[in-house]
Amino acid sequence: MKYDYLIVGSGLYGAIFAHEAAKLGRKVLVVDKRPNIGGNIYTEDIESIHVHKYGAHIFHTNNKKVWDYITQFADFNRFTNSPVANYKGELYSLPFNMYTFNKMWGVVTPDEAAAKIEKQRREAGISEPQNLEEQAISLVGRDIFEKLIKGYTEKQWGRDCKDLPAFIIKRLPVRLTFDNNYFNALYQGIPIGGYTKMMEHLLDGIEVRLDTDYLENKDELDALADKVIYTGPIDAYFDYQLGTLEYRSVRFENEVLDISNFQGNAAVNYTDRETPWTRIIEHKWFEFGKDADGKELPKTVISREYSSEWQPGDEPYYPVNDVKNAALYEEYKKLADSESKVVFGGRLGEYKYYDMDAVIASALEKCKEELS
């Protein structure tokens, strides 16, 4: 055996495990089927703008241990996520706060906003929300649900809001204040110089083979290492023998525009059902519209995002965590637990929606368990 660990995937989970293993003197090989490191947080330089190629990633956490760990590899700016909702040309603040309630209803005080929400909740006759629609109406009332949640959510998930579980929207920020920070987290920002630079620091000195499909070369690669850390799709590892886990996928249409400012904000969500994209990201605003030398950037790059049902060959993004898929994952997990040489981790390996800080915490916990 040439290596102690073969790590499949160079995203956060795999890169952290690789870094910690190498730091302890283990021999490590990282393989990735993409031509770049970083998994879905990879950023690509276009017109001196760090473009989030696989969708916007904004780091946020209340976990000081995670923050202290990741800031070893990058300095973070003070970016605050304050998305805007566009409903047929009407603009509203996200998260839902007093700016949203004032624009929607003309209310001025928190008491007036709370009374309006309570009135609409009573009119809907909801006591125990049974689905996403009922949960949303209980949280923010019918007007906001109809304009700012329904169309966006149905585009995102490809399902009627009545057919989606209530828990999807339970963490939706709703505030009777004028706080425009979407993430109520102690630590938040974007790595200065982009996520790719951060990942290069994590993987510094570690052997990485890109454009290498592990599952197509499994026997050959397995023979190189004592143990495998696998961060790809768990069902693909077992050749879909129990069936296919469902995901939502996202397609991006990127445009370089010869103007300095397209929408004035990093993220604008299009919440009507008729607009085919879910949101537009203007990447330069993640770093305040400036290049590495602090100069204003004359051009801009935007990405329109289109949500779709995952098909083989697409990139899997969001696990569809309903009862059927949860049960299928549990069956795959039993198979995974019987693989003594393989550790399954990360968003795809555990079929779990993970925020970045949770991925880091999970990887560090696995390192402690596996490497000590």
C-alpha positions in Angstrom: 0.0 0.0 0.0 1.4 3.4 -1.1 -1.0 5.6 0.9 -2.7 5.4 4.3 -5.8 7.2 3.0 -7.3 7.6 -0.4 -9.7 10.6 -0.2 -12.4 10.8 -2.8 -13.5 14.4 -3.4 -11.6 17.6 -2.7 -14.5 19.6 -1.2 -14.4 20.8 2.4 -14.9 17.4 4.0 -12.3 15.6 2.0 -9.8 18.5 2.1 -10.0 18.9 5.9 -9.5 15.2 6.4 -6.6 15.2 4.0 -5.0 18.2 5.8 -5.4 16.7 9.3 -4.1 13.3 8.2 -1.1 14.7 6.5 -0.3 16.9 9.5 -0.1 13.8 11.5 2.3 12.2 9.1 -0.2 10.0 7.2 0.4 9.4 3.5 -2.6 10.8 1.6 -3.9 10.8 -1.9 -6.9 13.0 -2.9 -8.7 12.2 -6.2 -11.5 14.3 -7.8 -13.4 13.7 -11.0 -13.6 17.5 -11.6 -10.8 19.4 -13.2 -10.6 21.6 -10.1 -10.3 21.3 -6.3 -12.9 22.7 -3.9 -16.1 20.8 -4.7 -19.1 23.1 -4.9 -17.3 26.0 -3.2 -14.8 26.3 -6.1 -14.5 29.9 -7.2 -13.3 30.8 -10.7 -11.6 34.0 -11.7 -13.5 35.9 -14.4 -12.6 39.6 -15.1 -10.9 39.6 -11.7 -14.1 38.6 -10.0 -14.3 35.4 -7.9 -17.3 33.7 -9.5 -19.0 31.0 -7.3 -19.2 28.4 -10.1 -21.5 26.0 -8.3 -23.7 28.5 -6.6 -23.3 31.2 -4.0 -21.6 30.1 -0.8 -21.6 32.5 2.2 -19.8 31.2 5.2 -21.6 31.7 8.6 -21.3 30.0 12.0 -21.8 30.5 15.7 -19.2 27.8 16.3 -16.0 29.5 17.5 -14.0 26.3 17.2 -15.0 26.0 13.5 -14.3 29.7 12.9 -10.9 29.5 14.5 -10.1 26.4 12.4 -11.1 27.7 9.0 -9.6 31.2 9.4 -6.1 29.5 9.6 -6.5 29.1 5.8 -8.0 32.4 4.8 -8.8 35.9 6.0 -12.5 36.5 5.7 -14.2 39.8 4.8 -17.2 41.3 6.5 -19.8 40.4 3.9 -23.3 40.3 5.3 -26.0 38.4 3.4 -29.0 40.7 2.8 -30.9 39.3 -0.2 -33.7 41.1 -2.0 -36.9 39.5 -3.2 -38.3 40.6 -6.6 -41.9 39.9 -7.1 -43.0 41.1 -10.6 -40.9 44.3 -10.1 -41.8 44.9 -6.5 -38.7 44.7 -4.2 -38.8 43.3 -0.7 -36.3 42.7 2.0 -35.1 39.2 2.9 -35.0 38.0 5.6 -38.6 38.9 6.4 -38.4 41.9 8.7 -40.0 45.3 9.4 -38.9 46.6 6.0 -40.8 43.7 4.4 -43.9 44.2 6.5 -43.9 47.9 5.9 -43.7 47.5 2.1 -46.3 44.7 2.1 -48.9 46.2 4.5 -47.8 49.8 5.3 -47.4 48.8 9.0 -44.9 50.8 11.0 -44.6 49.2 14.4 -43.7 45.6 15.4 -47.1 45.3 17.2 -48.9 46.2 14.0 -46.9 43.6 12.0 -47.4 40.9 14.6 -51.2 41.6 14.6 -51.4 41.4 10.8 -49.6 38.0 10.8 -51.8 36.7 13.6 -54.9 37.8 11.8 -54.0 36.0 8.6 -52.9 32.9 10.5 -56.4 32.8 12.3 -58.2 33.3 9.0 -56.3 30.3 7.5 -57.5 28.2 10.5 -54.1 26.6 11.0 -53.2 25.2 14.4 -50.7 22.4 13.7 -49.0 23.1 10.3 -49.0 19.9 8.2 -47.0 21.0 5.2 -44.8 23.9 4.0 -47.7 26.1 2.9 -49.4 25.9 6.3 -46.0 26.4 8.1 -45.2 29.5 6.0 -48.7 31.1 6.5 -48.4 30.5 10.3 -45.0 32.2 10.3 -45.6 35.2 8.0 -49.3 35.3 6.9 -50.9 34.5 3.6 -49.9 37.7 1.7 -46.2 37.1 2.2 -46.6 33.4 1.5 -48.3 34.1 -1.8 -45.9 36.8 -3.1 -42.5 35.9 -1.6 -42.5 32.1 -0.8 -44.9 30.1 -2.9 -43.5 30.7 -6.4 -39.9 30.6 -5.4 -40.3 27.4 -3.3 -42.2 25.6 -6.1 -39.5 26.5 -8.6 -36.8 25.4 -6.2 -38.4 22.0 -5.3 -40.5 21.3 -8.4 -43.4 20.4 -6.1 -46.5 22.2 -4.8 -46.0 23.8 -1.4 -48.8 21.6 0.0 -46.7 18.5 -0.9 -43.6 19.7 0.8 -42.8 19.0 4.5 -43.2 21.8 7.0 -39.6 21.5 8.4 -38.1 22.8 5.1 -39.2 26.4 6.1 -38.9 26.2 9.9 -35.6 28.0 9.9 -36.8 30.8 7.8 -35.7 34.1 9.5 -38.7 36.2 10.5 -38.0 39.3 12.6 -40.0 42.1 14.1 -36.9 44.3 13.8 -35.1 46.1 11.0 -32.2 43.7 11.0 -31.3 42.9 7.4 -28.7 40.2 8.2 -30.1 36.9 6.8 -27.8 34.8 8.9 -28.1 35.5 12.6 -24.5 34.2 13.1 -21.7 35.5 15.2 -19.1 34.9 12.4 -19.8 35.5 8.7 -18.0 36.5 5.5 -16.3 35.4 2.3 -12.7 34.3 2.1 -10.6 37.2 0.7 -9.2 36.0 -2.6 -12.0 33.5 -3.1 -12.7 30.0 -1.8 -10.3 28.3 -4.2 -7.4 30.1 -2.6 -8.5 28.9 0.8 -8.8 25.3 -0.5 -5.3 25.5 -2.0 -4.0 26.4 1.4 -5.8 23.5 3.0 -4.4 21.1 0.4 -0.9 22.6 0.3 1.7 19.8 0.0 -0.9 17.0 -0.5 -0.9 14.9 -3.7 -4.1 15.6 -5.7 -5.2 13.9 -8.9 -7.9 15.8 -10.8 -10.0 14.5 -13.7 -10.0 11.2 -11.9 -13.3 9.3 -11.6 -12.9 7.1 -8.5 -15.9 4.8 -9.4 -14.5 4.1 -12.9 -11.1 3.3 -11.5 -12.2 1.8 -8.1 -10.2 -1.4 -8.0 -7.0 0.3 -9.1 -7.3 3.2 -6.7 -8.5 1.1 -3.8 -5.3 -1.0 -4.2 -3.2 2.1 -3.4 -4.5 2.8 0.1 -5.3 1.1 3.4 -8.5 3.1 3.8 -10.9 5.2 1.7 -12.6 8.5 2.8 -15.5 8.7 0.3 -17.5 11.9 -0.2 -19.3 11.1 -3.4 -23.0 10.0 -3.7 -23.6 7.0 -1.4 -26.0 5.3 -3.9 -23.5 5.7 -6.7 -20.9 3.9 -4.6 -23.1 0.8 -4.5 -24.0 1.2 -8.2 -27.6 2.2 -7.3 -28.4 -1.4 -6.4 -31.3 -0.4 -4.1 -32.6 2.4 -6.2 -31.6 6.1 -6.8 -31.8 8.7 -4.1 -33.5 11.9 -5.3 -31.9 15.3 -5.5 -32.7 18.7 -6.8 -30.1 20.0 -9.3 -29.2 23.6 -10.3 -28.2 24.9 -13.7 -26.4 28.2 -14.0 -26.3 30.7 -16.9 -23.4 33.1 -16.6 -23.0 36.4 -18.3 -20.2 38.9 -18.3 -21.7 42.4 -18.6 -19.8 45.5 -19.8 -21.3 47.5 -17.0 -20.2 48.1 -13.4 -23.5 47.3 -11.6 -26.4 45.1 -12.7 -28.6 44.8 -9.6 -26.8 46.4 -6.8 -26.8 43.4 -4.5 -25.2 39.9 -4.4 -28.4 38.0 -4.5 -31.9 38.8 -5.8 -34.6 36.1 -5.6 -37.3 36.1 -8.2 -40.3 34.9 -6.2 -43.1 34.9 -8.9 -43.8 31.5 -10.6 -43.6 32.9 -14.1 -39.9 33.9 -14.1 -38.0 30.7 -14.9 -35.0 31.3 -12.8 -35.0 31.3 -9.0 -32.4 34.0 -8.4 -29.7 36.1 -9.9 -26.3 36.3 -8.2 -24.0 39.2 -9.0 -20.7 37.9 -7.8 -18.6 41.0 -7.4 -20.7 42.2 -4.5 -19.5 39.3 -2.3 -16.2 41.3 -2.2 -17.8 44.8 -2.4 -17.2 45.3 -6.1 -13.4 45.6 -5.8 -10.4 43.7 -7.0 -7.5 42.4 -4.8 -5.9 45.9 -4.9 -9.1 47.6 -3.8 -9.9 49.1 -7.2 -13.5 49.3 -8.5 -14.2 46.6 -11.1 -15.5 48.0 -14.4 -17.4 44.9 -15.4 -19.7 42.5 -13.7 -20.6 38.8 -13.8 -24.1 37.5 -13.1 -25.5 34.0 -12.8 -29.1 33.0 -13.3 -30.0 29.9 -11.4 -32.5 27.4 -12.7 -33.7 24.6 -10.4 -34.5 21.1 -11.8 -35.1 17.5 -10.9 -31.8 15.6 -10.8 -31.1 13.2 -13.7 -28.1 10.9 -14.0 -25.2 13.0 -15.3 -26.5 16.2 -13.5 -24.7 17.6 -10.5 -26.7 16.6 -7.3 -27.2 19.6 -5.0 -30.1 19.3 -2.6 -31.1 15.9 -1.1 -34.9 15.5 -1.2 -35.3 14.6 2.5 -38.8 13.1 2.4 -39.9 9.9 4.0 -39.3 7.7 0.9 -35.7 9.0 0.4 -34.9 8.9 4.1 -35.9 5.2 4.2 -33.8 4.4 1.1 -30.8 6.2 2.6 -31.1 4.1 5.8 -30.8 1.0 3.6 -27.8 2.3 1.9 -26.3 3.3 5.3 -26.5 -0.3 6.4 -24.5 -1.3 3.3 -22.0 1.5 4.1 -21.6 0.4 7.7 -20.5 -3.0 6.5 -17.7 -1.5 4.4 -14.9 -1.7 7.0 -12.3 0.1 4.9 -14.5 3.0 3.8 -15.7 6.1 5.7 -18.7 7.8 4.1 -18.8 11.5 4.8 -20.1 14.9 3.6 -23.2 16.1 1.9 -23.4 13.3 -0.7 -21.8 10.5 1.3 -24.4 11.1 4.1 -27.3 12.3 1.9 -27.7 15.3 4.1 -28.0 19.0 3.5 -25.0 20.5 5.2 -24.1 24.2 5.8 -20.4 24.7 5.4 -19.7 25.1 9.1 -21.5 21.8 9.8 -19.4 20.1 7.2 -16.2 21.4 8.9 -17.4 20.3 12.3 -18.3 16.8 11.0 -15.0 16.4 9.2 -13.0 17.4 12.3 -15.1 15.0 14.5 -14.3 12.2 12.0 -10.6 13.2 12.1 -10.6 12.9 15.9 -12.2 9.5 15.7 -10.2 8.1 12.9 -6.7 9.6 13.3 -6.3 9.6 17.1 
